[in-house]
Amino acid sequence: MHPDDIRELLAAAIPNAEIEVRDLTGGGDHFEVTVVSEIFAGRGRVDQHQLVYAPLRAALADRIHALALKTYTPEQWRQRPKSLRVIA
């Protein structure tokens, strides 16, 4: 499966979300998905993840082997710690 296919499925189900999809192995079956959406406000992590899993259910049955999820409200996204910079 291509990351763009996952992005399209999620964008259709969660309008106005910011979505990033990374193929972790290059094989099209292990992905990391980050979704930032107001729809997550007031919901627990399990409920947030269920909102992401729902439109991917068919793909999870036969094309996606592993899916790592990161879900944020826009406010949580703005407040997340900045990643460390790697100095070469």
Summary of the structure (lengths in Angstrom):
residues: 88
radius of gyration: 13.6
end to end distance: 33.6
largest distance: 42.3
contacts: 223
relative contact order: 0.21
helix: 43%
strand: 23%
